[in-house]
Amino acid sequence: MQTTLSPSTDASMTPRDRQLLAHTPYAQAKVPEQYLRHIVDYHRKEQPGTILVDTDARYLYYVLPDGKAIRYGVAVGEEAMAFSGVARVGRLAEWPDWVPTADIQARLGPYPARVPGGPANPLGARGIYLYVGNKDTLYRIHGTNQPEYIGQAISSGCIRMRNEDVIDLYDRVKLNSTVVVLPPGQNAQAQMGVGWRG
């Protein structure tokens, strides 16, 4: 599969983004090359504008026209906690507040009832909220304050992206866009008949 690095640009970053990301309270992580943003060949049937998450490979694809997609590296949920299926983008938010669920409080807390948006917030620079019907699934595609985990299955179910990448995706995605999250064992690249060579 031919892959080309997508031009890296901060043109989509707002002045607030630049300010908040200039002095992050976490170390800048060296993300492996294959998890950086690439434009790739895409041979599945999803329509342009669809998001597809390949849980096994730790990739998120934003489908473009003409058999191409933008591929981003992601961190995914541990298998028992991960969402899979078809959802839609029900809400979009910049620097969202984080409201830990009762389950997260019980497993990982204690946390404040609400953590304001900002660089220390686990949701990072953007939140893309997944809905099924009119119901919030409580799963998100969002930024992260732990970029060192990109490429791993570590989250409590959400799809985490580097803040630069979630800003890029956020600027492309539309409300009500389809989001397909493949369950473990269904590798998108195998279904496309190609394997990653890097």
Secondary structure, DSSP 8 states (H G I E B T S, - for coil): --EEE-----TT--HHHHHHHHT-SS------GGGS-EEEE--SS--TT-EEEETTTTEEEEE-STTEEEEEE-BEE-GGG---EEEEEEEEEES--B---HHHHHHH----S-B-SSTTSTTTTEEEEEEETTEEEEEEEE--S-GGGTTSEEESS-EE--HHHHHHHHHH--TT-EEEEE-TT--HHHHHT-----
